[in-house]
Amino acid sequence: MRWKALATDLDGTLLDAGGRLSARNRGALRAAKAAGLEVILATARWYRLALPVAAELGLKGPMIACQGAEVRRISDHRDLLDQRLPDAFSAELFALCDAIRCLAWIPLGERVVMKGDYVADLPDGVERLESLAAIASEKPRLALIQGRGVCEAILGDLTPRWADRGRYSPSISSRGKIVLTLTASEVNKGAALSHACADLGISTDDVLVFGDAENDIEMFEVAGGSFAMGQAEESVKRAARQVAPPNTEDGVAQVVEDLLRGAGSYR
């Protein structure tokens, strides 16, 4: 087998529509680990939110979090890469979010804050704020913003003025809502995968990756092999070398099971 590692996105790829890890996907990745492959999670989720999935899989190596803004080794929680949004940009973004009703998730250092009244029960470790002015002096790794009005304001006002300093990635949530993910301009999962591989002592060419969205394409570009999920947009499928079944059909598990028994064209 040529592969030394598997790297997979979470939402829309490894996880189902409800954000759950299926027994089949869990079993396939545990079998891959037992066969000697490293497993790298690569997600837009912040580190602590993705950590329960890593625990289910028994992972200890590097994890790519915050859309690639952070790479952290699970065994000792040490950051291998940590990129933050520019201060002045963050201040303008927070002011917009305070002025327009929205839902905002902001991973900072070791804590995550949320502004908005849409969510009743917060994940562990998330603090609700009435105003983001309270964190004006802190440096976020990324911002996840939901709300049509504020997203239009960000794309119409902030984006033109900060085009060279920020990155703006729209997506659709599992509930059909527009979500805008904002990071520093240099942040991407491909660069983050290179950092994770360096920590493992392997090349990105030794990695087979799975993803379903535009923010996974840069992983496709640096990895030795790539699968877009079956339900992905056509542009994402064209960017990958092959297409897996949809996440609703445990597409990652189907590919990994074939790989472990020597089937398929991606050995």
Secondary structure, DSSP 8 states (H G I E B T S, - for coil): ---SEEEE-TBTTTB-TTS-B-HHHHHHHHHHHHTT-EEEEB-SS-HHHHHHHHHHHT--SEEEEGGGTEEEETTTTEEEEE----HHHHHHHHHHHHHS--EEEEE-SS-EEEE-SS-SS--TTEEEES-GGGGTTS--S-EEEE-HHHHHHIIIIIHHHSTTTEEEEEEE-TTS-EEEEEEETT--HHHHHHHHHHHHT--GGGEEEEE-SGGGHHHHHHSSEEEE-TTS-HHHHHHSSEE---GGGTHHHHHHHHHHTT-SS--
